[in-house]
């Protein structure tokens, strides 16, 4: 049985009840039904990105505490799968055509991490497809905006394949807004079907300064690629906690607490009031 991500379980765009719900929500928000669907999809993809990024960071920290530093090239990536009530991060080593698990880090529902270095179970067929999808997406995605990249692999809710996110790593002083990509990969992980940069160009912004009360200010960006903010805006909001204001041809949007809302529509498409 395929690994089912949170978003795949949460979003079902087929069915009369779901369509009626989307139509009602779209009307309330002043959006078309298609735009409302894109908002819901971005919210759930962004939340899944945030969860996977947090799990990978915690697993990496736990692994480094146990084994110390990792030599460059010693590992060839990781995948995250559900494991009972927790999550299993499988750190993988590839030698030629041989793909093996070097370390497993299991994080339970309480957040406790357990590192296993040997006697590891092999990759399942689905896990192998995830690893191949990640590897091939890394090869295909543009990587000119950062020196290091994080990844997330999840089921594509619109097909039987995978979505792989190539996320430009940030530093302590800046937030990387542009430089991330979404890569659509076939179900077996072997064929890259589409590469979608999630911004027009590299973009790194300083972290918002605190105001006189000590509260951090919001992040403001423009997004000319689509009418609706993307999952990256939700991911950045969840990752840093800053409200994110996003300007598109549709108007001014607010992304806060992982939710997207249109707060100032344009009078005409492409023309801001």
MIDO-896235 format. One record per residue (C-alpha): residue number from 0; x, y, z. Coordinates in steps of 0.001 Angstrom, whole numbers, plus 524288, in hexadecimal, padded with zeros to 5 digits. Layout:
<rec><num>NUM</num><xx>X</xx><yy>Y</yy><zz>Z</zz></rec>
...
This chain:
<rec><num>0</num><xx>80000</xx><yy>80000</yy><zz>80000</zz></rec>
<rec><num>1</num><xx>8056C</xx><yy>80D3C</yy><zz>7FC38</zz></rec>
<rec><num>2</num><xx>809F3</xx><yy>816D6</yy><zz>80672</zz></rec>
<rec><num>3</num><xx>7FEC4</xx><yy>82060</yy><zz>807FA</zz></rec>
<rec><num>4</num><xx>80299</xx><yy>82E30</yy><zz>80BA4</zz></rec>
<rec><num>5</num><xx>7FA70</xx><yy>83723</yy><zz>813FF</zz></rec>
<rec><num>6</num><xx>7F65E</xx><yy>83F26</yy><zz>80852</zz></rec>
<rec><num>7</num><xx>7F252</xx><yy>83375</yy><zz>8004A</zz></rec>
<rec><num>8</num><xx>7E96F</xx><yy>82F4A</yy><zz>80B44</zz></rec>
<rec><num>9</num><xx>7E43B</xx><yy>83CF2</yy><zz>80D94</zz></rec>
<rec><num>10</num><xx>7E13D</xx><yy>8416C</yy><zz>7FFB7</zz></rec>
<rec><num>11</num><xx>7D76E</xx><yy>83A66</yy><zz>7F732</zz></rec>
<rec><num>12</num><xx>7D36C</xx><yy>842FD</yy><zz>7EBE6</zz></rec>
<rec><num>13</num><xx>7C9D0</xx><yy>8391F</yy><zz>7E672</zz></rec>
<rec><num>14</num><xx>7BC21</xx><yy>8372D</yy><zz>7EB9F</zz></rec>
<rec><num>15</num><xx>7B010</xx><yy>83F96</yy><zz>7ECBA</zz></rec>
<rec><num>16</num><xx>7B1DD</xx><yy>8438C</yy><zz>7FAF6</zz></rec>
<rec><num>17</num><xx>7BFA6</xx><yy>8486A</yy><zz>7F8A9</zz></rec>
<rec><num>18</num><xx>7BBB8</xx><yy>85014</yy><zz>7EC85</zz></rec>
<rec><num>19</num><xx>7B06D</xx><yy>85689</yy><zz>7F3BC</zz></rec>
<rec><num>20</num><xx>7B97B</xx><yy>85A15</yy><zz>7FF00</zz></rec>
<rec><num>21</num><xx>7C38C</xx><yy>8600A</yy><zz>7F5D0</zz></rec>
<rec><num>22</num><xx>7B902</xx><yy>867AB</yy><zz>7EE92</zz></rec>
<rec><num>23</num><xx>7B379</xx><yy>86D3E</yy><zz>7FB36</zz></rec>
<rec><num>24</num><xx>7C0EA</xx><yy>870BA</yy><zz>80073</zz></rec>
<rec><num>25</num><xx>7C49C</xx><yy>87701</yy><zz>7F389</zz></rec>
<rec><num>26</num><xx>7B874</xx><yy>87F73</yy><zz>7F391</zz></rec>
<rec><num>27</num><xx>7BAEA</xx><yy>883C4</yy><zz>8019D</zz></rec>
<rec><num>28</num><xx>7C905</xx><yy>88744</yy><zz>7FE96</zz></rec>
<rec><num>29</num><xx>7C629</xx><yy>88E46</yy><zz>7F1D1</zz></rec>
<rec><num>30</num><xx>7CDAD</xx><yy>88421</yy><zz>7EA05</zz></rec>
<rec><num>31</num><xx>7CA66</xx><yy>87B91</yy><zz>7DE93</zz></rec>
<rec><num>32</num><xx>7C8A2</xx><yy>86D33</yy><zz>7E189</zz></rec>
<rec><num>33</num><xx>7D59C</xx><yy>86A54</yy><zz>7DAC1</zz></rec>
<rec><num>34</num><xx>7DC8A</xx><yy>874A1</yy><zz>7E2F2</zz></rec>
<rec><num>35</num><xx>7D69A</xx><yy>86F42</yy><zz>7EF5C</zz></rec>
<rec><num>36</num><xx>7DB88</xx><yy>861BB</yy><zz>7EBD3</zz></rec>
<rec><num>37</num><xx>7E922</xx><yy>86735</yy><zz>7E9A5</zz></rec>
<rec><num>38</num><xx>7E8B6</xx><yy>86DE3</yy><zz>7F6EA</zz></rec>
<rec><num>39</num><xx>7E4D8</xx><yy>86145</yy><zz>7FDC7</zz></rec>
<rec><num>40</num><xx>7EF3C</xx><yy>859B8</yy><zz>7F683</zz></rec>
<rec><num>41</num><xx>7F9E4</xx><yy>863A3</yy><zz>7F9AC</zz></rec>
<rec><num>42</num><xx>7F62F</xx><yy>86378</yy><zz>80807</zz></rec>
<rec><num>43</num><xx>7F742</xx><yy>854C7</yy><zz>80909</zz></rec>
<rec><num>44</num><xx>80392</xx><yy>8537A</yy><zz>800ED</zz></rec>
<rec><num>45</num><xx>809EA</xx><yy>85E55</yy><zz>808CB</zz></rec>
<rec><num>46</num><xx>80639</xx><yy>857C4</yy><zz>81592</zz></rec>
<rec><num>47</num><xx>80BC2</xx><yy>84AD1</yy><zz>810EB</zz></rec>
<rec><num>48</num><xx>8183F</xx><yy>851A8</yy><zz>80CC4</zz></rec>
<rec><num>49</num><xx>81984</xx><yy>857C5</yy><zz>81A22</zz></rec>
<rec><num>50</num><xx>81730</xx><yy>84AD1</yy><zz>82122</zz></rec>
<rec><num>51</num><xx>820F6</xx><yy>84374</yy><zz>818C6</zz></rec>
<rec><num>52</num><xx>82B23</xx><yy>84E23</yy><zz>81A4E</zz></rec>
<rec><num>53</num><xx>8297D</xx><yy>84DE6</yy><zz>82918</zz></rec>
<rec><num>54</num><xx>82A6E</xx><yy>83F0A</yy><zz>829A4</zz></rec>
<rec><num>55</num><xx>83697</xx><yy>83ED8</yy><zz>82106</zz></rec>
<rec><num>56</num><xx>83D2F</xx><yy>84948</yy><zz>82958</zz></rec>
<rec><num>57</num><xx>83A3A</xx><yy>84214</yy><zz>835FF</zz></rec>
<rec><num>58</num><xx>83EB7</xx><yy>8351A</yy><zz>83040</zz></rec>
<rec><num>59</num><xx>84B5F</xx><yy>83B10</yy><zz>82B34</zz></rec>
<rec><num>60</num><xx>84E5F</xx><yy>84125</yy><zz>8386C</zz></rec>
<rec><num>61</num><xx>84BE0</xx><yy>83413</yy><zz>83F31</zz></rec>
<rec><num>62</num><xx>85492</xx><yy>82CE9</yy><zz>8357A</zz></rec>
<rec><num>63</num><xx>85FC7</xx><yy>83686</yy><zz>8370B</zz></rec>
<rec><num>64</num><xx>85F1B</xx><yy>8354E</yy><zz>845DA</zz></rec>
<rec><num>65</num><xx>86119</xx><yy>826AE</yy><zz>84499</zz></rec>
<rec><num>66</num><xx>86B25</xx><yy>8256D</yy><zz>839AC</zz></rec>
<rec><num>67</num><xx>87196</xx><yy>832C6</yy><zz>83973</zz></rec>
<rec><num>68</num><xx>87474</xx><yy>83991</yy><zz>82C9B</zz></rec>
<rec><num>69</num><xx>87113</xx><yy>8338D</yy><zz>81F75</zz></rec>
<rec><num>70</num><xx>87B4A</xx><yy>833EB</yy><zz>814C3</zz></rec>
<rec><num>71</num><xx>8770A</xx><yy>83A6D</yy><zz>80816</zz></rec>
<rec><num>72</num><xx>871C2</xx><yy>8301F</yy><zz>7FEC6</zz></rec>
<rec><num>73</num><xx>87005</xx><yy>825E6</yy><zz>8096F</zz></rec>
<rec><num>74</num><xx>86144</xx><yy>8269E</yy><zz>80811</zz></rec>
<rec><num>75</num><xx>858E5</xx><yy>82879</yy><zz>7FBFE</zz></rec>
<rec><num>76</num><xx>84CA5</xx><yy>82E2D</yy><zz>801EA</zz></rec>
<rec><num>77</num><xx>84127</xx><yy>82A2F</yy><zz>80A35</zz></rec>
<rec><num>78</num><xx>832C2</xx><yy>82743</yy><zz>8098B</zz></rec>
<rec><num>79</num><xx>82851</xx><yy>82869</yy><zz>8140C</zz></rec>
<rec><num>80</num><xx>81DD2</xx><yy>81E06</yy><zz>815A7</zz></rec>
<rec><num>81</num><xx>81342</xx><yy>81B50</yy><zz>81F8A</zz></rec>
<rec><num>82</num><xx>816F9</xx><yy>81126</yy><zz>829A8</zz></rec>
<rec><num>83</num><xx>80BC3</xx><yy>80D56</yy><zz>8327D</zz></rec>
<rec><num>84</num><xx>80845</xx><yy>81977</yy><zz>83A3C</zz></rec>
<rec><num>85</num><xx>81505</xx><yy>82047</yy><zz>8370A</zz></rec>
<rec><num>86</num><xx>81DF8</xx><yy>8236C</yy><zz>82BAD</zz></rec>
<rec><num>87</num><xx>829F5</xx><yy>81C7E</yy><zz>82671</zz></rec>
<rec><num>88</num><xx>834B2</xx><yy>82420</yy><zz>81FB3</zz></rec>
<rec><num>89</num><xx>83CE5</xx><yy>81AE1</yy><zz>81785</zz></rec>
<rec><num>90</num><xx>84A80</xx><yy>82001</yy><zz>81460</zz></rec>
<rec><num>91</num><xx>84F10</xx><yy>81937</yy><zz>80805</zz></rec>
<rec><num>92</num><xx>85C23</xx><yy>815DE</yy><zz>801F2</zz></rec>
<rec><num>93</num><xx>85D7C</xx><yy>8125C</yy><zz>7F396</zz></rec>
<rec><num>94</num><xx>8697B</xx><yy>80B45</yy><zz>7EE80</zz></rec>
<rec><num>95</num><xx>86888</xx><yy>8091B</yy><zz>7DFF0</zz></rec>
<rec><num>96</num><xx>85B52</xx><yy>802C7</yy><zz>7DDDA</zz></rec>
<rec><num>97</num><xx>85A68</xx><yy>7FE17</yy><zz>7EBE8</zz></rec>
<rec><num>98</num><xx>85156</xx><yy>80616</yy><zz>7F486</zz></rec>
<rec><num>99</num><xx>85219</xx><yy>80372</yy><zz>8031F</zz></rec>
<rec><num>100</num><xx>84D42</xx><yy>809B3</yy><zz>80F8E</zz></rec>
<rec><num>101</num><xx>85897</xx><yy>80EC3</yy><zz>817A6</zz></rec>
<rec><num>102</num><xx>850B4</xx><yy>813DF</yy><zz>8233B</zz></rec>
<rec><num>103</num><xx>842AE</xx><yy>81430</yy><zz>827C1</zz></rec>
<rec><num>104</num><xx>83D9E</xx><yy>81EAA</yy><zz>830F3</zz></rec>
<rec><num>105</num><xx>83047</xx><yy>81BC2</yy><zz>836AA</zz></rec>
<rec><num>106</num><xx>828DF</xx><yy>8270C</yy><zz>83CEA</zz></rec>
<rec><num>107</num><xx>81D2C</xx><yy>822F9</yy><zz>8450D</zz></rec>
<rec><num>108</num><xx>810B2</xx><yy>82A99</yy><zz>847AC</zz></rec>
<rec><num>109</num><xx>81701</xx><yy>830F1</yy><zz>85399</zz></rec>
<rec><num>110</num><xx>82258</xx><yy>835F9</yy><zz>84B86</zz></rec>
<rec><num>111</num><xx>82C68</xx><yy>82C74</yy><zz>850D9</zz></rec>
<rec><num>112</num><xx>836C8</xx><yy>82836</yy><zz>8470C</zz></rec>
<rec><num>113</num><xx>83D12</xx><yy>81AC9</yy><zz>84618</zz></rec>
<rec><num>114</num><xx>848C6</xx><yy>81879</yy><zz>83D18</zz></rec>
<rec><num>115</num><xx>84B7A</xx><yy>80B0E</yy><zz>8374C</zz></rec>
<rec><num>116</num><xx>85892</xx><yy>808AB</yy><zz>830B5</zz></rec>
<rec><num>117</num><xx>857FB</xx><yy>7FA61</yy><zz>82CD2</zz></rec>
<rec><num>118</num><xx>84ED4</xx><yy>7EEED</yy><zz>82A53</zz></rec>
<rec><num>119</num><xx>8465F</xx><yy>7F80A</yy><zz>82254</zz></rec>
<rec><num>120</num><xx>83B01</xx><yy>7F347</yy><zz>81A42</zz></rec>
<rec><num>121</num><xx>83C8C</xx><yy>7F55E</yy><zz>80B93</zz></rec>
<rec><num>122</num><xx>83541</xx><yy>7FF8C</yy><zz>803D3</zz></rec>
<rec><num>123</num><xx>827B3</xx><yy>7FB85</yy><zz>7FFAC</zz></rec>
<rec><num>124</num><xx>82398</xx><yy>7FD49</yy><zz>7F17C</zz></rec>
<rec><num>125</num><xx>81C94</xx><yy>809E3</yy><zz>7F523</zz></rec>
<rec><num>126</num><xx>82841</xx><yy>80EEE</yy><zz>7FCD5</zz></rec>
<rec><num>127</num><xx>83127</xx><yy>80BE8</yy><zz>7F161</zz></rec>
<rec><num>128</num><xx>82812</xx><yy>81386</yy><zz>7E86B</zz></rec>
<rec><num>129</num><xx>8289B</xx><yy>81EED</yy><zz>7F1FB</zz></rec>
<rec><num>130</num><xx>8376C</xx><yy>81E7D</yy><zz>7F260</zz></rec>
<rec><num>131</num><xx>83873</xx><yy>81DF5</yy><zz>7E38E</zz></rec>
<rec><num>132</num><xx>82EB5</xx><yy>82923</yy><zz>7E261</zz></rec>
<rec><num>133</num><xx>836EC</xx><yy>8313F</yy><zz>7EBB1</zz></rec>
<rec><num>134</num><xx>843A9</xx><yy>82DF0</yy><zz>7E4C7</zz></rec>
<rec><num>135</num><xx>83E73</xx><yy>830E4</yy><zz>7D731</zz></rec>
<rec><num>136</num><xx>837B8</xx><yy>83D62</yy><zz>7DBA9</zz></rec>
<rec><num>137</num><xx>84471</xx><yy>84239</yy><zz>7E19F</zz></rec>
<rec><num>138</num><xx>84B29</xx><yy>83FFF</yy><zz>7D4A1</zz></rec>
<rec><num>139</num><xx>8409E</xx><yy>84707</yy><zz>7CCF1</zz></rec>
<rec><num>140</num><xx>83D93</xx><yy>852E4</yy><zz>7D56F</zz></rec>
<rec><num>141</num><xx>844E9</xx><yy>85FD0</yy><zz>7D404</zz></rec>
<rec><num>142</num><xx>84E48</xx><yy>861E8</yy><zz>7DF4B</zz></rec>
<rec><num>143</num><xx>85431</xx><yy>86F3A</yy><zz>7DCC2</zz></rec>
<rec><num>144</num><xx>84E4A</xx><yy>87655</yy><zz>7E86D</zz></rec>
<rec><num>145</num><xx>85506</xx><yy>86F76</yy><zz>7F3C1</zz></rec>
<rec><num>146</num><xx>8607E</xx><yy>866C5</yy><zz>7F71C</zz></rec>
<rec><num>147</num><xx>85842</xx><yy>85CE5</yy><zz>7FE96</zz></rec>
<rec><num>148</num><xx>84A91</xx><yy>8578C</yy><zz>7FCAD</zz></rec>
<rec><num>149</num><xx>840C1</xx><yy>85019</yy><zz>804DC</zz></rec>
<rec><num>150</num><xx>83687</xx><yy>84728</yy><zz>7FF1E</zz></rec>
<rec><num>151</num><xx>828F0</xx><yy>841E9</yy><zz>80196</zz></rec>
<rec><num>152</num><xx>8226A</xx><yy>836AB</yy><zz>7FA6E</zz></rec>
<rec><num>153</num><xx>813B9</xx><yy>834EC</yy><zz>7FAD0</zz></rec>
<rec><num>154</num><xx>808EE</xx><yy>82EC8</yy><zz>7F2E8</zz></rec>
<rec><num>155</num><xx>80370</xx><yy>8371E</yy><zz>7E7F9</zz></rec>
<rec><num>156</num><xx>7F51F</xx><yy>838E3</yy><zz>7EB69</zz></rec>
<rec><num>157</num><xx>7F1EB</xx><yy>83B21</yy><zz>7DD0B</zz></rec>
<rec><num>158</num><xx>7F83C</xx><yy>82EB9</yy><zz>7D7BB</zz></rec>
<rec><num>159</num><xx>7FE42</xx><yy>821B6</yy><zz>7DB89</zz></rec>
<rec><num>160</num><xx>80BE4</xx><yy>82795</yy><zz>7DB95</zz></rec>
<rec><num>161</num><xx>81421</xx><yy>82F9D</yy><zz>7E4DB</zz></rec>
<rec><num>162</num><xx>816B5</xx><yy>83DC9</yy><zz>7E7EE</zz></rec>
<rec><num>163</num><xx>824A8</xx><yy>840AC</yy><zz>7EBEB</zz></rec>
<rec><num>164</num><xx>827F4</xx><yy>84DF4</yy><zz>7F191</zz></rec>
<rec><num>165</num><xx>835CA</xx><yy>8530D</yy><zz>7F03D</zz></rec>
<rec><num>166</num><xx>836CF</xx><yy>85D7A</yy><zz>7FABA</zz></rec>
<rec><num>167</num><xx>84209</xx><yy>86722</yy><zz>7FA9E</zz></rec>
<rec><num>168</num><xx>8480D</xx><yy>86731</yy><zz>80820</zz></rec>
<rec><num>169</num><xx>847BC</xx><yy>873DF</yy><zz>80FA9</zz></rec>
<rec><num>170</num><xx>8515B</xx><yy>87A56</yy><zz>818D9</zz></rec>
<rec><num>171</num><xx>84F39</xx><yy>8803F</yy><zz>8262D</zz></rec>
<rec><num>172</num><xx>84E07</xx><yy>88E11</yy><zz>820DF</zz></rec>
<rec><num>173</num><xx>84564</xx><yy>88C9F</yy><zz>814DF</zz></rec>
<rec><num>174</num><xx>83922</xx><yy>885D5</yy><zz>81025</zz></rec>
<rec><num>175</num><xx>83A6B</xx><yy>87F68</yy><zz>802E2</zz></rec>
<rec><num>176</num><xx>82DCC</xx><yy>8823C</yy><zz>7FB92</zz></rec>
<rec><num>177</num><xx>83215</xx><yy>87F5D</yy><zz>7ED9E</zz></rec>
<rec><num>178</num><xx>83A65</xx><yy>873A5</yy><zz>7EA06</zz></rec>
<rec><num>179</num><xx>83132</xx><yy>86871</yy><zz>7ED5A</zz></rec>
<rec><num>180</num><xx>82BB1</xx><yy>85EF4</yy><zz>7E352</zz></rec>
<rec><num>181</num><xx>820C0</xx><yy>8550B</yy><zz>7E23A</zz></rec>
<rec><num>182</num><xx>823F0</xx><yy>8490C</yy><zz>7DA14</zz></rec>
<rec><num>183</num><xx>81976</xx><yy>83FBA</yy><zz>7D552</zz></rec>
<rec><num>184</num><xx>81E75</xx><yy>831BC</yy><zz>7D3F7</zz></rec>
<rec><num>185</num><xx>8185E</xx><yy>8251E</yy><zz>7CF2A</zz></rec>
<rec><num>186</num><xx>8133E</xx><yy>81AD5</yy><zz>7D8A0</zz></rec>
<rec><num>187</num><xx>81F65</xx><yy>81257</yy><zz>7D73B</zz></rec>
<rec><num>188</num><xx>82825</xx><yy>81E03</yy><zz>7DA0F</zz></rec>
<rec><num>189</num><xx>82FC0</xx><yy>81C6E</yy><zz>7CD65</zz></rec>
<rec><num>190</num><xx>82A26</xx><yy>8270A</yy><zz>7C496</zz></rec>
<rec><num>191</num><xx>829C7</xx><yy>835A5</yy><zz>7C722</zz></rec>
<rec><num>192</num><xx>81D14</xx><yy>83AA8</yy><zz>7C14F</zz></rec>
<rec><num>193</num><xx>81DDC</xx><yy>84929</yy><zz>7C47E</zz></rec>
<rec><num>194</num><xx>826BE</xx><yy>852BF</yy><zz>7CB83</zz></rec>
<rec><num>195</num><xx>8200A</xx><yy>85ED3</yy><zz>7D0E8</zz></rec>
<rec><num>196</num><xx>8282F</xx><yy>869B4</yy><zz>7D70B</zz></rec>
<rec><num>197</num><xx>81FAF</xx><yy>86FCB</yy><zz>7E193</zz></rec>
<rec><num>198</num><xx>824FE</xx><yy>87D81</yy><zz>7DF2A</zz></rec>
<rec><num>199</num><xx>829E0</xx><yy>884E9</yy><zz>7D34F</zz></rec>
<rec><num>200</num><xx>83785</xx><yy>886AB</yy><zz>7D8B6</zz></rec>
<rec><num>201</num><xx>84004</xx><yy>8855A</yy><zz>7E4B8</zz></rec>
<rec><num>202</num><xx>83AC5</xx><yy>88D7B</yy><zz>7EFEA</zz></rec>
<rec><num>203</num><xx>83FDD</xx><yy>88E65</yy><zz>7FDCF</zz></rec>
<rec><num>204</num><xx>83A40</xx><yy>89838</yy><zz>80772</zz></rec>
<rec><num>205</num><xx>83F1C</xx><yy>89C67</yy><zz>814D0</zz></rec>
<rec><num>206</num><xx>8373A</xx><yy>89751</yy><zz>8201E</zz></rec>
<rec><num>207</num><xx>82D12</xx><yy>8A161</yy><zz>82480</zz></rec>
<rec><num>208</num><xx>831AC</xx><yy>8A9F4</yy><zz>82F8E</zz></rec>
<rec><num>209</num><xx>82A0E</xx><yy>8AB17</yy><zz>83C2C</zz></rec>
<rec><num>210</num><xx>82191</xx><yy>8B71F</yy><zz>83E30</zz></rec>
<rec><num>211</num><xx>8216F</xx><yy>8BFA3</yy><zz>84A5A</zz></rec>
<rec><num>212</num><xx>8199D</xx><yy>8B578</yy><zz>851C3</zz></rec>
<rec><num>213</num><xx>82387</xx><yy>8AAF2</yy><zz>84EA6</zz></rec>
<rec><num>214</num><xx>81A59</xx><yy>8A3E9</yy><zz>8456E</zz></rec>
<rec><num>215</num><xx>82001</xx><yy>89FFC</yy><zz>83821</zz></rec>
<rec><num>216</num><xx>81A6C</xx><yy>8A6D5</yy><zz>82C5B</zz></rec>
<rec><num>217</num><xx>8149C</xx><yy>89FCD</yy><zz>820BD</zz></rec>
<rec><num>218</num><xx>81B42</xx><yy>89B57</yy><zz>81459</zz></rec>
<rec><num>219</num><xx>81672</xx><yy>8A189</yy><zz>80798</zz></rec>
<rec><num>220</num><xx>81902</xx><yy>89BD6</yy><zz>7FA23</zz></rec>
<rec><num>221</num><xx>81391</xx><yy>89C82</yy><zz>7EC64</zz></rec>
<rec><num>222</num><xx>81011</xx><yy>8903C</yy><zz>7E4E0</zz></rec>
<rec><num>223</num><xx>80DE3</xx><yy>892B3</yy><zz>7D656</zz></rec>
<rec><num>224</num><xx>80D8A</xx><yy>8845C</yy><zz>7D24D</zz></rec>
<rec><num>225</num><xx>7FFB9</xx><yy>8814F</yy><zz>7D6C8</zz></rec>
<rec><num>226</num><xx>7F364</xx><yy>8880F</yy><zz>7DBAE</zz></rec>
<rec><num>227</num><xx>7F3D2</xx><yy>88042</yy><zz>7E859</zz></rec>
<rec><num>228</num><xx>7FF33</xx><yy>87EF3</yy><zz>7F20B</zz></rec>
<rec><num>229</num><xx>8066B</xx><yy>8720D</yy><zz>7F16E</zz></rec>
<rec><num>230</num><xx>809E1</xx><yy>8679D</yy><zz>7FB54</zz></rec>
<rec><num>231</num><xx>81710</xx><yy>86E53</yy><zz>7FD1F</zz></rec>
<rec><num>232</num><xx>81075</xx><yy>87A15</yy><zz>80355</zz></rec>
<rec><num>233</num><xx>8094B</xx><yy>87111</yy><zz>80CC1</zz></rec>
<rec><num>234</num><xx>815EA</xx><yy>869C6</yy><zz>80F8F</zz></rec>
<rec><num>235</num><xx>81D42</xx><yy>87667</yy><zz>8128A</zz></rec>
<rec><num>236</num><xx>81243</xx><yy>87B35</yy><zz>81B41</zz></rec>
<rec><num>237</num><xx>81224</xx><yy>86E79</yy><zz>822FD</zz></rec>
<rec><num>238</num><xx>820F5</xx><yy>86D61</yy><zz>82375</zz></rec>
<rec><num>239</num><xx>823D1</xx><yy>87B11</yy><zz>82867</zz></rec>
<rec><num>240</num><xx>816F0</xx><yy>87EFD</yy><zz>82E9C</zz></rec>
<rec><num>241</num><xx>81642</xx><yy>88C0E</yy><zz>82786</zz></rec>
<rec><num>242</num><xx>809B2</xx><yy>89012</yy><zz>820C6</zz></rec>
<rec><num>243</num><xx>80C78</xx><yy>89073</yy><zz>81234</zz></rec>
<rec><num>244</num><xx>805F4</xx><yy>89A8F</yy><zz>80972</zz></rec>
<rec><num>245</num><xx>805EC</xx><yy>89640</yy><zz>7FB42</zz></rec>
<rec><num>246</num><xx>80281</xx><yy>89F19</yy><zz>7EFC0</zz></rec>
<rec><num>247</num><xx>7FD42</xx><yy>89887</yy><zz>7E375</zz></rec>
<rec><num>248</num><xx>7F54D</xx><yy>89D07</yy><zz>7D7D4</zz></rec>
<rec><num>249</num><xx>7E943</xx><yy>898F5</yy><zz>7DF9E</zz></rec>
<rec><num>250</num><xx>7EC77</xx><yy>8A222</yy><zz>7EAD5</zz></rec>
<rec><num>251</num><xx>7F2B5</xx><yy>8A252</yy><zz>7F83F</zz></rec>
<rec><num>252</num><xx>7F2D4</xx><yy>895A9</yy><zz>7FFF8</zz></rec>
<rec><num>253</num><xx>7F61E</xx><yy>89276</yy><zz>80DFF</zz></rec>
<rec><num>254</num><xx>7FC32</xx><yy>8857A</yy><zz>811D6</zz></rec>
<rec><num>255</num><xx>7FB24</xx><yy>883A3</yy><zz>82081</zz></rec>
<rec><num>256</num><xx>7FB0C</xx><yy>8776E</yy><zz>82902</zz></rec>
<rec><num>257</num><xx>7FBF7</xx><yy>86F5C</yy><zz>81CA2</zz></rec>
<rec><num>258</num><xx>7EF7C</xx><yy>87525</yy><zz>816D6</zz></rec>
<rec><num>259</num><xx>7EE34</xx><yy>87D6F</yy><zz>80A94</zz></rec>
<rec><num>260</num><xx>7E445</xx><yy>88879</yy><zz>8097F</zz></rec>
<rec><num>261</num><xx>7E1DB</xx><yy>892EC</yy><zz>7FF4B</zz></rec>
<rec><num>262</num><xx>7E187</xx><yy>89FC7</yy><zz>806B3</zz></rec>
<rec><num>263</num><xx>7E1A2</xx><yy>8A9DA</yy><zz>7FBA6</zz></rec>
<rec><num>264</num><xx>7DCE8</xx><yy>8A5B2</yy><zz>7EE25</zz></rec>
<rec><num>265</num><xx>7E0F2</xx><yy>8AD6D</yy><zz>7E23F</zz></rec>
<rec><num>266</num><xx>7D6BA</xx><yy>8B4FA</yy><zz>7DAC5</zz></rec>
<rec><num>267</num><xx>7DBB2</xx><yy>8AF62</yy><zz>7CE07</zz></rec>
<rec><num>268</num><xx>7E43A</xx><yy>8A3BD</yy><zz>7CB50</zz></rec>
<rec><num>269</num><xx>7F273</xx><yy>8A7C2</yy><zz>7CBF7</zz></rec>
<rec><num>270</num><xx>7EF66</xx><yy>8B575</yy><zz>7D161</zz></rec>
<rec><num>271</num><xx>7F125</xx><yy>8B7DE</yy><zz>7DFF5</zz></rec>
<rec><num>272</num><xx>7E840</xx><yy>8C178</yy><zz>7E6BA</zz></rec>
